[in-house]
Amino acid sequence: MKRKSPYEQALERLNEYIDGHQMRHTPEREIVLQLVFELPPFFTAKELEEKCKAEHLTRGTVYNSLELFVSAQILRGVHRLQGNHATEYEVIVEEQPHMWVVCQKCGRIFDMKDKAVERIIMERKYTNFGVTHFSLVVYGQCKTCRATRAGRYSPKSTPK
């Protein structure tokens, strides 16, 4: 049996959510979902809005679709603490542990893999609750920003 693509999984999840909440199926939502899969792994609402302009979709359609996709657990958002403070979105169709580190100084977001943390959380026993997956966001400062603070790095200087 052929495994479904992430887009097919997302569309299936969206349709199940819409049916389960007695909402209307619209071609605009499917177009927005298709465009989500053409963006980089992390994207902002503004980037999606720009992509949707070619399809003549309204700003309201884009933002309502984003909200719907988050509710349907197709996307999740990570809020930047620095820079433009925008929420960056990521597709989460596959249910698996996911962790990020977010630099509080420059706002960059990095994927993080830590099998020990995954194991601790997944093996943890909670009363009346079984963990299927989780999201973890760790805030701090990236290597570059820590070096800048210590005076060892300057983006304008060139290495000798």
Summary of the structure (lengths in Angstrom):
residues: 160
radius of gyration: 18.9
end to end distance: 56.4
largest distance: 63.8
contacts: 397
relative contact order: 0.12
helix: 39%
strand: 19%
